[in-house]
Amino acid sequence: MPKNEQSKKQENQMNEETKSTLVGYARKSNAGGAIKLSINTSAFADCATYVTSDGQAYVPLIIPINALQRVLSGDRAVTTVTQIND
């Protein structure tokens, strides 16, 4: 199986097995030197958080590495930013 098809199959299996909430998108900047994140404020407000020992609150988000690599290489224009729902 070609590498691209195998990566897509693995990503689809992960999505089927894991429930997640779409929070936004990641894409390469026009200049190519950065990753731009576009986060939906409504979805972000609904995300679960965790608090560290120093009292700071964080929102754990996921960007699949394989999908991000395809964005960086130019094979894909955009990928998702999600939160895994337990």
C-alpha positions, -999 to +999 in steps of 0.1 A: +000+000+000+014+034-009+026+056+020-001+083+015-029+057+015-015+040+046-013+073+065-048+082+055-061+047+066-043+050+100-057+085+105-093+074+096-089+044+120-078+068+148-108+091+141-132+061+141-118+048+174-115+081+192-142+107+197-130+142+192-143+177+189-132+199+160-117+231+174-100+247+144-075+243+115-038+245+110-021+256+078+013+268+066+017+306+064+019+322+030+056+329+036+061+293+046+079+300+078+052+293+103+021+273+111-011+294+113-038+282+137-074+292+133-094+284+164-131+286+166-138+307+198-171+289+205-156+255+202-126+266+222-148+278+250-165+244+252-132+225+255-122+207+286-092+221+305-067+209+331-049+228+358-012+224+366+002+224+401+010+261+398-027+269+392-024+276+354-053+263+333-046+247+298-067+234+270-052+201+256-054+201+217-043+176+191-028+180+156-020+147+140+017+146+131+012+128+097-014+153+086+008+182+098+038+168+078+016+167+047+007+204+052+044+213+057+054+194+025+026+210+005+007+178-001-022+192+019-034+228+024-050+224+059-054+199+087-076+198+118-070+209+154-091+188+178-097+179+214-100+143+223-132+135+242-127+109+270 
